[in-house]
Amino acid sequence: MRKFILTEVFGDTVRIKILELLLENILKKEIEWEHISKIAKEAGISTSSSKRVIDSLIQEKIVDVKPIKTHAKNPKKSIRLNLDNKVVSELVFFYRKVRAFK
């Protein structure tokens, strides 16, 4: 299972794990849109728990959401951190610094 850095500081919560996975995504050369089910699997959490937290992050404008184009009634969503959000910018800066210590 993946080792999470931020859980050591802020506690082992679904929200912290999801944020850390999204922060890792930002540090990649090319930022990807992540599927909610993939995030849940990587974090070792249930899809329903991750969906609940991600819905909250969407409302808070911490993540951007992009529905997958389909004819389904409730299409799957892809997400990534909202780089226009000042809090997210500070989180990225903080996360880079914390990772340097590991």
DRENDOKOL-236968 format. One record per atom (N, C-alpha, C): residue number from 1; residue in one letter; x, y, z; atom name. Coordinates in steps of 0.001 Angstrom, whole numbers. Each point is the difference from the previous one (the first is absolute). Example, Ala and Ser with C-alpha at 12.3 -4.5 7.8 and 13.67 -1.06 7.14 Angstrom:
+-----+------+---------+---------+---------+------+
|  nr | rest |       x |       y |       z | atom |
+-----+------+---------+---------+---------+------+
|   1 |    A |   13190 |   -5690 |    7800 |    N |
|   1 |    A |    -890 |    1190 |       0 |   CA |
|   1 |    A |     900 |    1200 |       0 |    C |
|   2 |    S |    -350 |    1050 |    -720 |    N |
|   2 |    S |     820 |    1190 |      60 |   CA |
|   2 |    S |    -770 |    1090 |     730 |    C |
+-----+------+---------+---------+---------+------+
END
This chain:
+-----+------+---------+---------+---------+------+
|  nr | rest |       x |       y |       z | atom |
+-----+------+---------+---------+---------+------+
|   1 |    M |     844 |   -1198 |       0 |    N |
|   1 |    M |    -844 |    1198 |       0 |   CA |
|   1 |    M |     878 |    1247 |       0 |    C |
|   2 |    R |    -460 |    1028 |    -618 |    N |
|   2 |    R |     706 |    1271 |    -138 |   CA |
|   2 |    R |     219 |     655 |    1345 |    C |
|   3 |    K |    1164 |     629 |     182 |    N |
|   3 |    K |     302 |     741 |    1223 |   CA |
|   3 |    K |    -379 |    1460 |    -212 |    C |
|   4 |    F |    -809 |     510 |     889 |    N |
|   4 |    F |    -441 |    1387 |     -88 |   CA |
|   4 |    F |     806 |     859 |     974 |    C |
|   5 |    I |     541 |    1088 |    -466 |    N |
|   5 |    I |     797 |     905 |     819 |   CA |
|   5 |    I |    -902 |     874 |     874 |    C |
|   6 |    L |   -1034 |     551 |    -588 |    N |
|   6 |    L |    -841 |     964 |     716 |   CA |
|   6 |    L |    -807 |    -628 |    1128 |    C |
|   7 |    T |    -252 |   -1290 |     -75 |    N |
|   7 |    T |    -756 |    -640 |    1082 |   CA |
|   7 |    T |     809 |     -20 |    1295 |    C |
|   8 |    E |    1321 |      35 |    -120 |    N |
|   8 |    E |     848 |      44 |    1189 |   CA |
|   8 |    E |    -170 |    1319 |     750 |    C |
|   9 |    V |    -310 |    1058 |    -725 |    N |
|   9 |    V |    -139 |    1330 |     592 |   CA |
|   9 |    V |   -1452 |     303 |     364 |    C |
|  10 |    F |    -921 |    -287 |    -921 |    N |
|  10 |    F |   -1385 |     429 |     155 |   CA |
|  10 |    F |    -980 |   -1106 |     390 |    C |
|  11 |    G |     482 |   -1227 |      99 |    N |
|  11 |    G |    -883 |   -1103 |     362 |   CA |
|  11 |    G |    -389 |    -829 |   -1214 |    C |
|  12 |    D |    -377 |   -1228 |     275 |    N |
|  12 |    D |    -327 |    -953 |   -1052 |   CA |
|  12 |    D |   -1482 |     100 |    -344 |    C |
|  13 |    T |    -318 |     979 |    -859 |    N |
|  13 |    T |   -1389 |     199 |    -409 |   CA |
|  13 |    T |    -133 |    -168 |   -1509 |    C |
|  14 |    V |   -1205 |    -267 |    -434 |    N |
|  14 |    V |    -282 |    -137 |   -1431 |   CA |
|  14 |    V |     349 |    1297 |    -722 |    C |
|  15 |    R |    -370 |    1119 |     569 |    N |
|  15 |    R |     247 |    1310 |    -619 |   CA |
|  15 |    R |    1491 |     248 |    -212 |    C |
|  16 |    I |     815 |    -298 |    1001 |    N |
|  16 |    I |    1447 |     220 |    -110 |   CA |
|  16 |    I |     598 |    -910 |   -1068 |    C |
|  17 |    K |    -426 |   -1246 |     -39 |    N |
|  17 |    K |     516 |    -925 |   -1015 |   CA |
|  17 |    K |    -350 |     471 |   -1409 |    C |
|  18 |    I |   -1231 |     434 |    -185 |    N |
|  18 |    I |    -419 |     479 |   -1331 |   CA |
|  18 |    I |     785 |    1244 |    -384 |    C |
|  19 |    L |     135 |     934 |     919 |    N |
|  19 |    L |     763 |    1209 |    -300 |   CA |
|  19 |    L |    1445 |    -334 |    -359 |    C |
|  20 |    E |     596 |    -938 |     719 |    N |
|  20 |    E |    1386 |    -352 |    -305 |   CA |
|  20 |    E |     126 |    -641 |   -1380 |    C |
|  21 |    L |    -921 |    -862 |    -355 |    N |
|  21 |    L |      36 |    -592 |   -1341 |   CA |
|  21 |    L |    -139 |    1076 |   -1075 |    C |
|  22 |    L |    -860 |     966 |     235 |    N |
|  22 |    L |    -181 |    1089 |    -968 |   CA |
|  22 |    L |    1220 |     917 |     -31 |    C |
|  23 |    L |     636 |     202 |    1143 |    N |
|  23 |    L |    1236 |     795 |      38 |   CA |
|  23 |    L |    1119 |    -712 |    -766 |    C |
|  24 |    E |      92 |   -1310 |     146 |    N |
|  24 |    E |     991 |    -781 |    -763 |   CA |
|  24 |    E |    -235 |     185 |   -1495 |    C |
|  25 |    N |   -1261 |      15 |    -400 |    N |
|  25 |    N |    -363 |     196 |   -1400 |   CA |
|  25 |    N |     516 |    1352 |    -508 |    C |
|  26 |    I |     -94 |    1030 |     830 |    N |
|  26 |    I |     452 |    1343 |    -386 |   CA |
|  26 |    I |    1506 |      17 |    -236 |    C |
|  27 |    L |     737 |    -801 |     748 |    N |
|  27 |    L |    1453 |       5 |    -119 |   CA |
|  27 |    L |     509 |    -756 |   -1226 |    C |
|  28 |    K |    -889 |    -697 |    -695 |    N |
|  28 |    K |     382 |    -680 |   -1241 |   CA |
|  28 |    K |     244 |    1038 |   -1082 |    C |
|  29 |    K |     726 |    -410 |   -1010 |    N |
|  29 |    K |     291 |     917 |   -1106 |   CA |
|  29 |    K |   -1286 |     447 |    -698 |    C |
|  30 |    E |    -909 |    -944 |    -198 |    N |
|  30 |    E |   -1280 |     326 |    -637 |   CA |
|  30 |    E |   -1127 |    -368 |     961 |    C |
|  31 |    I |    -776 |     981 |     390 |    N |
|  31 |    I |   -1082 |    -221 |     958 |   CA |
|  31 |    I |   -1120 |    -774 |    -681 |    C |
|  32 |    E |    -430 |   -1072 |     651 |    N |
|  32 |    E |   -1049 |    -849 |    -555 |   CA |
|  32 |    E |   -1311 |     217 |     734 |    C |
|  33 |    W |   -1084 |    -276 |    -683 |    N |
|  33 |    W |   -1309 |     -63 |     647 |   CA |
|  33 |    W |    -122 |   -1394 |     585 |    C |
|  34 |    E |    -337 |    -111 |    1261 |    N |
|  34 |    E |     -74 |   -1287 |     679 |   CA |
|  34 |    E |   -1453 |    -436 |     178 |    C |
|  35 |    H |    -264 |   -1278 |    -219 |    N |
|  35 |    H |   -1330 |    -569 |     239 |   CA |
|  35 |    H |    -165 |    -264 |    1493 |    C |
|  36 |    I |   -1183 |     247 |     518 |    N |
|  36 |    I |    -270 |    -175 |    1424 |   CA |
|  36 |    I |     285 |   -1437 |     435 |    C |
|  37 |    S |    -372 |    -971 |    -816 |    N |
|  37 |    S |     224 |   -1403 |     375 |   CA |
|  37 |    S |    1492 |    -329 |      77 |    C |
|  38 |    K |     793 |     593 |    -865 |    N |
|  38 |    K |    1453 |    -222 |      20 |   CA |
|  38 |    K |     597 |     594 |    1276 |    C |
|  39 |    I |    -452 |    1175 |     389 |    N |
|  39 |    I |     481 |     644 |    1217 |   CA |
|  39 |    I |    -341 |    -866 |    1211 |    C |
|  40 |    A |   -1222 |    -502 |      42 |    N |
|  40 |    A |    -431 |    -846 |    1116 |   CA |
|  40 |    A |     881 |   -1242 |      94 |    C |
|  41 |    K |     273 |    -614 |   -1124 |    N |
|  41 |    K |     814 |   -1211 |     -14 |   CA |
|  41 |    K |    1417 |     294 |     487 |    C |
|  42 |    E |     618 |    1066 |    -500 |    N |
|  42 |    E |    1362 |     352 |     392 |   CA |
|  42 |    E |      98 |     361 |    1482 |    C |
|  43 |    A |   -1058 |     602 |     537 |    N |
|  43 |    A |       3 |     410 |    1404 |   CA |
|  43 |    A |    -409 |   -1133 |     929 |    C |
|  44 |    G |    -528 |   -1080 |    -567 |    N |
|  44 |    G |    -456 |   -1116 |     810 |   CA |
|  44 |    G |   -1266 |     324 |     781 |    C |
|  45 |    I |    -891 |     765 |    -638 |    N |
|  45 |    I |   -1255 |     398 |     642 |   CA |
|  45 |    I |   -1167 |    -380 |    -910 |    C |
|  46 |    S |   -1196 |      14 |     544 |    N |
|  46 |    S |   -1172 |    -348 |    -808 |   CA |
|  46 |    S |    -331 |    1128 |    -972 |    C |
|  47 |    T |    -601 |    -383 |   -1106 |    N |
|  47 |    T |    -398 |     993 |   -1000 |   CA |
|  47 |    T |   -1039 |     954 |     575 |    C |
|  48 |    S |    -917 |    -512 |     820 |    N |
|  48 |    S |   -1040 |     869 |     570 |   CA |
|  48 |    S |     617 |    1033 |     952 |    C |
|  49 |    S |     983 |    -399 |     796 |    N |
|  49 |    S |     671 |     953 |     897 |   CA |
|  49 |    S |     755 |    1049 |    -806 |    C |
|  50 |    S |     701 |    -449 |   -1031 |    N |
|  50 |    S |     749 |     959 |    -807 |   CA |
|  50 |    S |    -940 |     947 |    -738 |    C |
|  51 |    K |   -1122 |    -511 |    -490 |    N |
|  51 |    K |    -965 |     859 |    -695 |   CA |
|  51 |    K |    -540 |    1078 |     935 |    C |
|  52 |    R |    -310 |    -378 |    1229 |    N |
|  52 |    R |    -524 |     964 |     979 |   CA |
|  52 |    R |    1020 |    1118 |     259 |    C |
|  53 |    V |    1256 |    -371 |     193 |    N |
|  53 |    V |    1052 |     993 |     255 |   CA |
|  53 |    V |     243 |     853 |   -1243 |    C |
|  54 |    I |      42 |    -629 |   -1154 |    N |
|  54 |    I |     246 |     736 |   -1237 |   CA |
|  54 |    I |   -1136 |     973 |    -294 |    C |
|  55 |    D |   -1236 |    -397 |     256 |    N |
|  55 |    D |   -1132 |     924 |    -171 |   CA |
|  55 |    D |     181 |    1241 |     880 |    C |
|  56 |    S |     496 |    -196 |    1202 |    N |
|  56 |    S |     276 |    1113 |     904 |   CA |
|  56 |    S |    1118 |     884 |    -549 |    C |
|  57 |    L |    1049 |    -617 |    -523 |    N |
|  57 |    L |    1115 |     769 |    -575 |   CA |
|  57 |    L |    -441 |     778 |   -1239 |    C |
|  58 |    I |    -938 |    -558 |    -745 |    N |
|  58 |    I |    -546 |     702 |   -1170 |   CA |
|  58 |    I |    -774 |    1232 |     460 |    C |
|  59 |    Q |    -844 |    -157 |    1010 |    N |
|  59 |    Q |    -768 |    1132 |     526 |   CA |
|  59 |    Q |     915 |    1109 |     517 |    C |
|  60 |    E |    1113 |    -392 |     601 |    N |
|  60 |    E |     944 |     965 |     557 |   CA |
|  60 |    E |     926 |     586 |   -1067 |    C |
|  61 |    K |    -171 |    -442 |   -1240 |    N |
|  61 |    K |     790 |     445 |   -1147 |   CA |
|  61 |    K |    1493 |    -323 |     147 |    C |
|  62 |    I |     285 |   -1082 |     725 |    N |
|  62 |    I |    1372 |    -468 |     141 |   CA |
|  62 |    I |     370 |    -898 |   -1180 |    C |
|  63 |    V |   -1000 |    -673 |    -550 |    N |
|  63 |    V |     235 |    -811 |   -1193 |   CA |
|  63 |    V |    -924 |     449 |   -1125 |    C |
|  64 |    D |     489 |    -201 |   -1213 |    N |
|  64 |    D |    -806 |     201 |   -1207 |   CA |
|  64 |    D |    -572 |   -1351 |    -376 |    C |
|  65 |    V |   -1166 |      20 |    -604 |    N |
|  65 |    V |    -647 |   -1248 |    -402 |   CA |
|  65 |    V |    -289 |      45 |   -1497 |    C |
|  66 |    K |     144 |   -1160 |    -628 |    N |
|  66 |    K |    -287 |    -121 |   -1426 |   CA |
|  66 |    K |    -796 |   -1285 |    -195 |    C |
|  67 |    P |   -1305 |     122 |    -290 |    N |
|  67 |    P |    -783 |   -1217 |    -247 |   CA |
|  67 |    P |     502 |    -709 |   -1256 |    C |
|  68 |    I |      -3 |   -1302 |      50 |    N |
|  68 |    I |     390 |    -794 |   -1161 |   CA |
|  68 |    I |   -1198 |     -39 |    -936 |    C |
|  69 |    K |     230 |     313 |   -1258 |    N |
|  69 |    K |   -1102 |      56 |    -963 |   CA |
|  69 |    K |    -527 |   -1400 |    -278 |    C |
|  70 |    T |   -1283 |    -153 |     300 |    N |
|  70 |    T |    -672 |   -1274 |    -210 |   CA |
|  70 |    T |   -1506 |     244 |      -3 |    C |
|  71 |    H |    -750 |   -1003 |    -365 |    N |
|  71 |    H |   -1456 |     116 |      24 |   CA |
|  71 |    H |    -579 |    -482 |    1325 |    C |
|  72 |    A |     865 |    -383 |     915 |    N |
|  72 |    A |    -459 |    -498 |    1303 |   CA |
|  72 |    A |    -689 |    1117 |     786 |    C |
|  73 |    K |    -950 |    -402 |     822 |    N |
|  73 |    K |    -750 |     968 |     800 |   CA |
|  73 |    K |     900 |     719 |    1006 |    C |
|  74 |    N |     879 |    -740 |     642 |    N |
|  74 |    N |     956 |     569 |     948 |   CA |
|  74 |    N |    1416 |    -324 |    -474 |    C |
|  75 |    P |     539 |     832 |    -900 |    N |
|  75 |    P |    1323 |    -322 |    -553 |   CA |
|  75 |    P |    1097 |      80 |    1057 |    C |
|  76 |    K |    1037 |    -808 |    -198 |    N |
|  76 |    K |    1153 |      55 |     889 |   CA |
|  76 |    K |     678 |    1350 |    -156 |    C |
|  77 |    K |     733 |     394 |    1058 |    N |
|  77 |    K |     679 |    1287 |     -21 |   CA |
|  77 |    K |    1503 |    -195 |     113 |    C |
|  78 |    S |     722 |     924 |    -607 |    N |
|  78 |    S |    1439 |      66 |     188 |   CA |
|  78 |    S |     276 |    1305 |     731 |    C |
|  79 |    I |    1037 |     -19 |     841 |    N |
|  79 |    I |     306 |    1203 |     777 |   CA |
|  79 |    I |    1489 |     283 |      -2 |    C |
|  80 |    R |     340 |    1204 |     385 |    N |
|  80 |    R |    1379 |     404 |     272 |   CA |
|  80 |    R |     -67 |    1248 |     886 |    C |
|  81 |    L |    1111 |     323 |     625 |    N |
|  81 |    L |      22 |    1183 |     849 |   CA |
|  81 |    L |    -236 |    1255 |    -825 |    C |
|  82 |    N |    -674 |     960 |     598 |    N |
|  82 |    N |    -291 |    1273 |    -648 |   CA |
|  82 |    N |    1188 |     932 |     211 |    C |
|  83 |    L |     845 |     132 |    -997 |    N |
|  83 |    L |    1214 |     799 |     131 |   CA |
|  83 |    L |    -266 |    1500 |      77 |    C |
|  84 |    D |   -1232 |     420 |    -253 |    N |
|  84 |    D |    -358 |    1408 |     134 |   CA |
|  84 |    D |    -365 |     356 |    1445 |    C |
|  85 |    N |    -143 |    -999 |     845 |    N |
|  85 |    N |    -344 |     211 |    1401 |   CA |
|  85 |    N |    1283 |     298 |     786 |    C |
|  86 |    K |      24 |    1118 |     736 |    N |
|  86 |    K |    1202 |     409 |     732 |   CA |
|  86 |    K |     374 |    -996 |    1091 |    C |
|  87 |    V |    -994 |    -611 |     624 |    N |
|  87 |    V |     277 |   -1015 |    1023 |   CA |
|  87 |    V |     733 |   -1177 |    -627 |    C |
|  88 |    V |    -426 |    -417 |   -1173 |    N |
|  88 |    V |     643 |   -1111 |    -697 |   CA |
|  88 |    V |    1442 |     361 |    -332 |    C |
|  89 |    S |     237 |    1215 |    -451 |    N |
|  89 |    S |    1365 |     437 |    -310 |   CA |
|  89 |    S |     898 |    -116 |    1227 |    C |
|  90 |    E |    -517 |     405 |    1148 |    N |
|  90 |    E |     768 |     -96 |    1247 |   CA |
|  90 |    E |     207 |   -1461 |     407 |    C |
|  91 |    L |   -1008 |    -832 |    -212 |    N |
|  91 |    L |     136 |   -1426 |     303 |   CA |
|  91 |    L |    1084 |    -652 |    -857 |    C |
|  92 |    V |      43 |     359 |   -1268 |    N |
|  92 |    V |    1013 |    -542 |    -904 |   CA |
|  92 |    V |    1390 |     412 |     494 |    C |
|  93 |    F |     163 |    1270 |     364 |    N |
|  93 |    F |    1269 |     503 |     515 |   CA |
|  93 |    F |     398 |    -768 |    1267 |    C |
|  94 |    F |    -949 |    -142 |     928 |    N |
|  94 |    F |     244 |    -712 |    1246 |   CA |
|  94 |    F |     365 |   -1460 |    -266 |    C |
|  95 |    Y |    -735 |    -642 |    -877 |    N |
|  95 |    Y |     230 |   -1419 |    -288 |   CA |
|  95 |    Y |    1384 |    -223 |    -607 |    C |
|  96 |    R |     407 |     893 |    -872 |    N |
|  96 |    R |    1355 |    -121 |    -592 |   CA |
|  96 |    R |    1049 |      56 |    1107 |    C |
|  97 |    K |    -180 |     905 |     925 |    N |
|  97 |    K |     963 |     138 |    1104 |   CA |
|  97 |    K |       0 |   -1253 |     888 |    C |
|  98 |    V |   -1172 |    -505 |     343 |    N |
|  98 |    V |     -92 |   -1167 |     860 |   CA |
|  98 |    V |     635 |   -1216 |    -666 |    C |
|  99 |    R |    -226 |    -160 |   -1281 |    N |
|  99 |    R |     570 |   -1136 |    -740 |   CA |
|  99 |    R |    1521 |      46 |      -2 |    C |
| 100 |    A |     573 |    1200 |      25 |    N |
| 100 |    A |    1452 |     146 |     -10 |   CA |
| 100 |    A |     637 |    -584 |    1261 |    C |
| 101 |    F |    -753 |     -79 |    1083 |    N |
| 101 |    F |     518 |    -526 |    1269 |   CA |
| 101 |    F |     -41 |   -1514 |      62 |    C |
| 102 |    K |    -723 |    -638 |    -888 |    N |
| 102 |    K |    -149 |   -1464 |      42 |   CA |
| 102 |    K |    1035 |    -698 |    -824 |    C |
+-----+------+---------+---------+---------+------+
END
